[in-house]
Amino acid sequence: MLRTGVTWANMPTEMIGCSGVTCWRRLRDWTEAGVWPRLHEILLAELRKAGLLDMEDAAVDGSHVR
């Protein structure tokens, strides 16, 4: 979506297994339910536990200002 500029309504159903509108609704619902921050926490914990998290290579903010 972000890379191609395709609208949710024009998302190919065969590519994702549901309509683009359904995909958008799930994204909205998961965002409202706080899924993404929790998933991020779990992923970091798993990487830390496996010894694969190196904070020397971490980026705090990826924005660029000119």
matplotlib code that plots the C-alpha trace (Angstrom):
import matplotlib.pyplot as plt

x = [0.0, 2.6, 5.1, 2.8, 0.1, -2.6, -5.8, -7.3, -10.3, -8.0, -5.9, -5.8, -8.0, -6.0, -2.8, -3.9, -6.9, -9.5, -10.7, -8.6, -11.4, -11.3, -7.6, -7.9, -10.6, -8.3, -5.4, -7.6, -8.9, -5.5, -4.1, -7.0, -6.4, -2.7, -1.5, 1.5, 3.3, 2.7, 4.1, 7.1, 7.7, 7.4, 9.8, 12.4, 12.1, 12.6, 15.6, 17.1, 16.5, 18.2, 21.2, 20.3, 19.5, 22.5, 21.6, 24.8, 23.0, 19.7, 18.1, 16.1, 14.5, 14.6, 13.3, 15.3, 15.0, 16.6]
y = [0.0, 2.5, 1.6, 1.1, 3.7, 1.1, 2.0, -0.5, -1.0, -1.9, -4.4, -7.7, -10.2, -13.2, -11.7, -11.4, -13.8, -11.1, -7.8, -4.7, -3.2, -6.2, -5.8, -2.1, -2.9, -5.5, -3.1, -0.4, -2.8, -4.2, -0.6, 0.4, -2.7, -1.9, -5.0, -3.3, -1.9, -5.3, -7.2, -4.9, -5.6, -9.4, -9.3, -7.3, -9.7, -12.8, -11.2, -10.2, -13.8, -15.3, -12.9, -11.3, -7.8, -5.5, -2.0, -0.7, -1.1, 0.4, 3.5, 5.8, 8.0, 7.4, 10.8, 13.2, 17.0, 19.3]
z = [0.0, 1.0, -1.6, -4.6, -4.0, -4.6, -2.8, -0.3, -2.6, -5.5, -3.6, -5.5, -3.4, -4.7, -3.4, 0.2, 0.5, 1.4, 0.1, 0.5, 2.6, 4.9, 5.2, 6.0, 8.7, 10.3, 10.3, 11.9, 14.5, 15.4, 15.6, 18.0, 20.0, 20.5, 18.7, 17.0, 20.1, 21.9, 18.9, 18.9, 22.6, 22.1, 19.1, 21.0, 24.0, 21.8, 20.0, 23.4, 24.8, 21.7, 22.0, 18.6, 19.8, 19.4, 20.5, 18.9, 15.6, 16.7, 15.1, 17.4, 14.7, 11.0, 9.9, 7.9, 7.9, 5.4]

ax = plt.figure().add_subplot(projection="3d")
ax.plot(x, y, z, "-o")
ax.set_aspect("equal")
plt.show()
